[in-house]
Amino acid sequence: MDVKSLYVIKRDSGVCLYHKDFREPLFDPHLISSFISAMISFFERTNQSVESVARAFEGTDYKIVVEFGDWTVGALVVNSDREFLREKLRAIVSEFEKQFSILRYVDIDLAVYTRFEKTVMSEFIFDEITEETIIRKVLNWDLITTDPDVRSFLQLLPEQCSVKDAAEFLEMPIEMAIHMAAEAVWEKAVTLSQPVKPDDIYQTTMLADVTRVDEVSPETVRALAELDGETPLAIVAERVKTSDLKRFLDEIALLVRRKKIEKVPPAQATLVLQTSVLQGLLSSGARLIGLHKAKEVFAESKQQLISVYPWLAYVDLEEGVDVDIRSSLITASVKGTISPPVIYDGFRALMQFVTKRLSAYIGVHPTNCIVRRVKESTERQFPSRSYEVQWEAITVQP
């Protein structure tokens, strides 16, 4: 989980109305609320727009991101400042102001912590859990949690298992297992991780230290040079002729836990997937209508959409019809300032225009054959994510 702590602070008084530490606490809630209140006061006295200036404070291994409501301020302590986390924080601030509006005017006990728990869990925990999510008990978990339901749930499970395995072992519905896992995370009795999949995309963070990890095979060490933030693990394994893909994925998972490599941000992964599909459509189209016409199809399609999706200006072609993503768009995806849904929408519209223009040259049936072949190729390269592409939308209707 990227989020370490959450705070909701009353804007005029600096009182911390709500806080939740998802890990070991870094700050006293009263100290951080006083700090943020002081920063707000400072910018207001210098006649600067506090909403546009005081939006993030950076430490050595954390960032405090800030979002403003009408009468409260929300703050998250996170590993990195990403737009989807800010969206969640804005939703938290909005819901808090709506649910506890009376606190704007009077200070009374509204059982905030009990009543707001489900909202916070919904935004920051439930989204992290699927049936494939791995549950790991923390050390001395039985001394940490006081929730009898959580204790009963964890006592019968091994030290590590998937949510799906937990549901099957305890003979409970998967929805209940997900709920109990979320409760265990809330109690800090477990940590969560996602299994490594062949189409996940990683990049190295401490390449020089990886060779000193005893549990990692020479094959995996050789493969790490291919982790460029653009290539799925299955392709990396293929390039270095990895003999045992399961072992390779397990070793990648180990390196993730050791913080030697990291998964690329969701927006960057989305950009890689959508670019791959667009590349397939253009390359196949160029074989039938020629390179020059394929470039025209791309240019005309993009031009029609730039007014709606200005960032498409940073999607271009290099040699032939090789799709080029300029560094500014890549940086935006890495930092999370452009969200996955925005990328989905823009590429879906662009590919719709491309397939429609291709059909004008070669006909509907050949164009849809191209779409079908690209889909099959994408399913091989991104087996667990190819469904994210809106194939029906880019198929040309007769």
SULKA-V86309 format. One record per residue. N is the residue number from 1. D_CENTER is the distance of its C-alpha to the mean C-alpha in Angstrom with 2 decimals. Layout:
N;D_CENTER / N;D_CENTER
This chain:
1;10.16 / 2;9.44 / 3;12.03 / 4;15.64 / 5;17.79 / 6;18.25 / 7;21.46 / 8;23.21 / 9;26.30 / 10;29.33 / 11;29.68 / 12;33.48 / 13;34.29 / 14;31.33 / 15;31.44 / 16;28.32 / 17;28.22 / 18;25.31 / 19;23.19 / 20;21.10 / 21;20.36 / 22;17.65 / 23;19.05 / 24;22.40 / 25;23.27 / 26;23.34 / 27;25.40 / 28;28.09 / 29;26.89 / 30;30.20 / 31;30.00 / 32;26.56 / 33;27.63 / 34;30.83 / 35;29.09 / 36;26.86 / 37;29.95 / 38;31.99 / 39;29.58 / 40;29.67 / 41;33.46 / 42;33.75 / 43;31.96 / 44;33.86 / 45;37.12 / 46;36.46 / 47;35.97 / 48;32.42 / 49;29.71 / 50;27.83 / 51;24.90 / 52;24.36 / 53;25.39 / 54;24.33 / 55;20.56 / 56;19.45 / 57;21.40 / 58;20.61 / 59;21.94 / 60;22.15 / 61;19.16 / 62;17.48 / 63;17.01 / 64;18.20 / 65;16.64 / 66;19.07 / 67;19.33 / 68;22.78 / 69;24.29 / 70;27.95 / 71;29.24 / 72;26.41 / 73;23.83 / 74;20.45 / 75;19.11 / 76;16.13 / 77;16.53 / 78;13.27 / 79;12.69 / 80;11.53 / 81;11.81 / 82;8.84 / 83;9.71 / 84;7.46 / 85;8.98 / 86;12.22 / 87;12.16 / 88;12.08 / 89;14.77 / 90;16.81 / 91;16.83 / 92;18.05 / 93;20.69 / 94;21.87 / 95;22.29 / 96;24.01 / 97;26.44 / 98;27.19 / 99;27.76 / 100;29.74 / 101;31.37 / 102;34.68 / 103;33.39 / 104;33.53 / 105;37.31 / 106;38.31 / 107;37.18 / 108;37.52 / 109;36.02 / 110;33.69 / 111;32.09 / 112;28.80 / 113;27.06 / 114;28.08 / 115;27.48 / 116;24.06 / 117;22.61 / 118;21.39 / 119;19.58 / 120;17.66 / 121;16.96 / 122;15.75 / 123;13.19 / 124;11.98 / 125;13.15 / 126;13.73 / 127;10.23 / 128;9.62 / 129;12.76 / 130;13.98 / 131;17.35 / 132;16.20 / 133;14.62 / 134;16.99 / 135;18.95 / 136;20.76 / 137;23.56 / 138;24.00 / 139;27.44 / 140;30.01 / 141;27.67 / 142;30.86 / 143;32.03 / 144;28.87 / 145;28.47 / 146;31.23 / 147;29.84 / 148;32.24 / 149;29.93 / 150;27.24 / 151;30.07 / 152;31.47 / 153;28.16 / 154;27.49 / 155;31.14 / 156;31.39 / 157;28.26 / 158;28.11 / 159;26.33 / 160;23.30 / 161;22.49 / 162;19.98 / 163;19.84 / 164;21.68 / 165;24.32 / 166;24.79 / 167;25.45 / 168;27.90 / 169;29.63 / 170;30.17 / 171;30.93 / 172;28.74 / 173;26.58 / 174;22.94 / 175;22.07 / 176;24.24 / 177;22.70 / 178;19.18 / 179;20.90 / 180;22.77 / 181;19.82 / 182;18.21 / 183;21.64 / 184;21.86 / 185;18.66 / 186;20.16 / 187;23.34 / 188;21.66 / 189;23.49 / 190;20.66 / 191;17.44 / 192;14.66 / 193;13.11 / 194;11.82 / 195;14.53 / 196;14.40 / 197;15.04 / 198;17.21 / 199;14.87 / 200;12.01 / 201;12.01 / 202;12.83 / 203;14.86 / 204;17.61 / 205;17.89 / 206;21.42 / 207;23.07 / 208;26.55 / 209;26.10 / 210;24.76 / 211;28.29 / 212;29.41 / 213;27.26 / 214;30.03 / 215;28.04 / 216;26.56 / 217;28.79 / 218;30.12 / 219;28.38 / 220;24.93 / 221;26.08 / 222;27.19 / 223;23.94 / 224;21.94 / 225;23.49 / 226;21.75 / 227;18.17 / 228;17.76 / 229;14.10 / 230;15.46 / 231;17.06 / 232;16.01 / 233;17.53 / 234;20.17 / 235;21.51 / 236;21.59 / 237;23.56 / 238;25.83 / 239;26.61 / 240;27.85 / 241;29.51 / 242;27.76 / 243;30.11 / 244;28.05 / 245;24.48 / 246;23.92 / 247;25.14 / 248;23.04 / 249;19.79 / 250;21.14 / 251;21.90 / 252;18.48 / 253;17.17 / 254;19.96 / 255;19.04 / 256;15.46 / 257;17.23 / 258;19.67 / 259;17.06 / 260;18.81 / 261;15.86 / 262;12.10 / 263;9.30 / 264;8.30 / 265;5.28 / 266;3.67 / 267;6.77 / 268;8.90 / 269;8.63 / 270;9.50 / 271;12.20 / 272;13.61 / 273;13.98 / 274;15.57 / 275;17.71 / 276;19.00 / 277;20.16 / 278;21.80 / 279;23.46 / 280;24.88 / 281;26.33 / 282;27.96 / 283;29.34 / 284;30.89 / 285;32.24 / 286;33.79 / 287;35.81 / 288;37.48 / 289;37.94 / 290;38.03 / 291;35.86 / 292;37.26 / 293;36.69 / 294;33.11 / 295;32.40 / 296;34.11 / 297;32.05 / 298;28.81 / 299;30.31 / 300;31.74 / 301;28.61 / 302;26.50 / 303;29.29 / 304;29.35 / 305;25.75 / 306;25.42 / 307;26.84 / 308;24.05 / 309;21.19 / 310;22.50 / 311;19.68 / 312;21.09 / 313;23.87 / 314;21.76 / 315;21.60 / 316;24.97 / 317;27.12 / 318;28.61 / 319;31.45 / 320;32.22 / 321;29.24 / 322;26.60 / 323;23.52 / 324;22.79 / 325;19.72 / 326;21.04 / 327;19.70 / 328;19.06 / 329;16.52 / 330;14.85 / 331;14.89 / 332;13.45 / 333;10.38 / 334;10.16 / 335;10.83 / 336;8.53 / 337;11.91 / 338;11.46 / 339;8.99 / 340;8.23 / 341;11.16 / 342;13.37 / 343;13.04 / 344;13.76 / 345;16.70 / 346;18.13 / 347;18.20 / 348;19.51 / 349;22.28 / 350;23.05 / 351;23.43 / 352;25.53 / 353;27.82 / 354;28.04 / 355;29.07 / 356;31.47 / 357;33.14 / 358;33.37 / 359;35.10 / 360;37.67 / 361;38.72 / 362;38.53 / 363;38.44 / 364;36.06 / 365;36.57 / 366;35.96 / 367;32.82 / 368;31.42 / 369;32.47 / 370;30.29 / 371;27.29 / 372;28.09 / 373;28.44 / 374;25.16 / 375;23.48 / 376;25.26 / 377;24.25 / 378;20.54 / 379;20.85 / 380;22.35 / 381;19.83 / 382;16.64 / 383;18.22 / 384;15.32 / 385;13.44 / 386;16.51 / 387;16.82 / 388;14.00 / 389;16.66 / 390;19.17 / 391;22.17 / 392;24.65 / 393;23.95 / 394;24.77 / 395;27.76 / 396;30.95 / 397;33.08 / 398;36.80
